[in-house]
Amino acid sequence: MKIKIALAFLLIIQLSESTLIAQEFGIQLYSLRNQFKENIEHSLKTISDWGIKTIEGGDTYGMEENQFRALLDKYELNPISIGASYEDLRDHPMEVAQKALRYGARFVMCSWIPHDGNRFDIENTKAAVKIFNQAGAVLKREGITLAYHAHGYEFRPYEYVTLFDYMAQNAKNFSLEMDVFWITHGGEDPVALMEKYPDFVVMLHLKDMEKGVKGNNTGGEDVETNVVLGQGQIDIEGVVRKAHEQGVRYMFIEDESSRVIDQVPKSLSFLNSISLK
């Protein structure tokens, strides 16, 4: 009897652990920014009809926040992460935390560090690390994780490494949301970066890049180079497998192209075809 109880207890632990690392393919709401301009509720219903339940958002596209959150509830969309500006994190971190709590979000994502034109250097980087660590500490006290979303300009050389390495090695209260498009566009290998900083990556943006596109470290590219996952030059399957191996749970499709409505279901089909055994 004791052996059976022990085995049952072990099974419960194993099931709990598998639930904790079960991957969820969601969507970054910015993908449907143009559709939201036309009809917010229809856009959210479209996402729900695709079978997506996990989202990353924060913008209400002109609607009152209470109304927008009510629609999320109506279509059973779970905002696990919301965005926040660099300025808000710098000047109003507690307000950012309160907004995340209203949404029930576990993460806050910042997608851009302001800089002058094409100039981004170690001074920008040090200032950002200081702000992210300070704001991240405020969020952490509320049970929320701050994640920075790199755009590729962080991979410029600094001493014997890169500016990104400086960020990762000095991050005390923030993590990384890895957008595989921008990591690749900036000249890095997403899988290799996850291997280098396995505890730094907490979420992913899954976005594939049209074959033949040459990257750079500007953080800019034509949105029409976003293609169906698995049809571009990025090893999306390898990324998903590595993320699964490292316990990264939340992965958001972000498709900024004008073909988003047609492409997202195909991208979902590709993701669901990946065997993780």
N, C-alpha and C positions, 0 to 999 in steps of 0.2 A: 504493500500500500504506500509506504514512504517513497519507494522508487517511482511509482506512478504519479504521486503528487509532485515529486521533484521534476519529472519529465514534463508534466503539465505546466509547471511554473516556468521551466526553461522555454517551452513553446510560446507562452504568453510574452516572455521577454523578447524572443526572436520576432514575433509578430509585431510587437510594439516598435522594435528597432527598424523593421522593414517599412512600417508605416511612416516613421520619422524621415526616412530617406527616399520615400516614394516620390518619383519625379512628377511634376505637374507642368504641363505645357499650357501656358497662358498667352495673353497678348498685351502689348503696350497700347493703350488707347490712342496714343498719338497716331497710330497707323491709320485710324479712321477719322483723322482731323477734318478732312474735307467733307466726309459724309455727315459728321456731327453738325456742320454748318447748315445742312439741309434739314435734318430731322434727328434729334438726339435720341428719342426713344426707339425709333426704328433701327438706328445704328446699334444700340445696346441689344435689341432683340436679335439682330443679325449675328452678333457675337455669341449670344446664348444659343441660337439655332445651330451654330457651328459645333456646339458641344463644349465650348470653352466656359470654364467657371472661374478661373483665376485671372485676375487682371492687375495691371499696373497703371495708375492714373494720377489723379490729383486735380486736374483741370475740369471745370464743369461746363465749359464751352458756352458761357453766357447764362446758364441756368442757375437758379438759387441752389446753394449747396444741399439744403434739406431735400429739395425736390429731386436733385440728381441722385443723392444717396438712396432715396426711396425707390427710384427706378433700378438702381443696382440691386436692391433687395428684391424687387419684383421679378427681375430676370435672373436671380440667384447668382450674381456676379460678385466674387470675393476680392476686394481691393487689398491684396496682401502687401502692396507697395505703392507709395505715392511720391510724386516729385516735389522738390523744393529748390528754389533758386539759391545761388551762392550768397546773394545779398541777404536773403531772409535767414539763412543759416548763420550768417555773420552778425546780423543785427537783431533778429527775433527768434532765436532757437526754441524758446519755450512755446511760442505761438505755433511753430512748425510741429512741435511735439503734440500740442493739443489738437491740431488738425489731424495728425496721424491717428490719434486716439479716437477722434470722432468717426473716422473711416474704419477703425478696427485694424489698421495696417500694422504690420510687424517691421516694415522697412521704410526708410525714407531715402530717396535717390536724388543725387545732384548730378546733372549731366553736363555742366559747363563751368570752366573757370574763366572769368573775364580776363582778356588780355588785349593789348594794343595791336591790332592788325595781325600780322604773321609773327609778331614777337612774343615768344613764350620762353622764359628762362628760369634759372634757379630761384630768383627772387619771387617770381609768380608762384613757383612750386612751394617754397618755404611758407609763403603767406597762406596758401591754400591748406597746407598740412596743419598749420596752426589753427586755422578756422575750423577745419573738419574735426580736429581732435577736441577742440573746445565745444563745438555744437554736438559732436558725437557723444560727449560725456553727459550733456543735458538729456539727449534722447535716450541714452542707455539707462538713465535713472528711471525712465518711464517704460522700460522694457522694449525699446525700439532700436534697431540697428541702422546706422547711417552707412550708405554705400555710395561711393563715387563711381560715376560712369565715364570711363576714359574715352577720348575721341581721337587719339593717335598723335596729337602734338606733344604728348607727354613722353614720347619715345625718342626725343632728341638727345644727343649725347651729353653726358655730364660726367666729368672726370673720367673714370674707367668704365662707367656704366651708363645709365640713362636717367633722365628726370623721373621717369616712372619708378625706377628702382629706389630712388631717394624717397618717393612717396610711400612705397610699399614698406620700406625698411623703417620708416618713422611714423607709421600709422599705429596709433595707440587706441583710438576710439572710433575708427571707421574701417570699412572693408571695401571691396570692389564689386561692382556689377559689371561683368565683362560683356561688352558688345563685340561679338566675334568679327563683325564687319570692320569696325573701326580699329580693332587690335591688328587685324590683317592689313588693313589699309595703311596703318602706321609702320608697317614693316616687321611685325612680330608674328609668331606662331601661337595661336590661342592655346593649343594643347601643351606646348612647351612652357608657356607662361603659367598655366595651371600647375604644372609639375614643379616649377620653380617656386611658386607661392601658393601651395596647396590650401593653406588656411585663410588666405586673403579673399578668395572668390566666394561670394555668398549667393549670387544670382547671375543669370545670363540673359543677354538679348541675342536671340537667334535671328540672324539676317545674312543672307547669302549674297555674294558679289558676282556680277556678270563676268564671265570668262574674258580675259584680255584687258581688263581694267588694271591700270598701274597705280599703285597707291602712292601716298606722300605723307608728310607730317603736318599738313595744314588743318586737318579736322573737317575738311569739306569735300563733297563729291555730289555728282548728279544723282538725285533720288531714283531716277529711272534705271540705275544700275543695280537696284534691289531685285533679285530674281527669286523664283520658287526655291525653297530650301532643298538642297541636294542636286540642283541643276547648275550651280555656279562653281567657282574655283575654291571655295572654302570646304574643308573636310567637316561638314556638319555632323555626320555620323560619329566621327572620331571625337569631336567635342562633346557630344551627348554622352558617349560611352565614358569618357574621362570624368565628366561631371557626375555621372552616376557612381563611378568608382570612388570619387571624393566626397560623396554625400551632398552635392548641391541639389537642392530640391526644386527651386523655382526657375523656370526658363520661359521667357516671354518672346513670342514671335513679334518682331517689329519690322513691318514692311511699309516703307515710306513711298513706294511707287504709286502711280495712278492706277495700277492693275490690282490693287490690294484685295478687292472683293473677289476677284477671280483666283488670285494666288494663294490666299490664306488657307482655303480648304485643301489645296494641293500640298501646301507645306505641312499641314496637320497630318495628312495621309502619309507623307514621307516620314514624319517623326514617329507616328504610330507603327510604322513598319520596321523600325529599328529594334533588333533583338538585343536585350541587355543580359541575356543568360551567359 
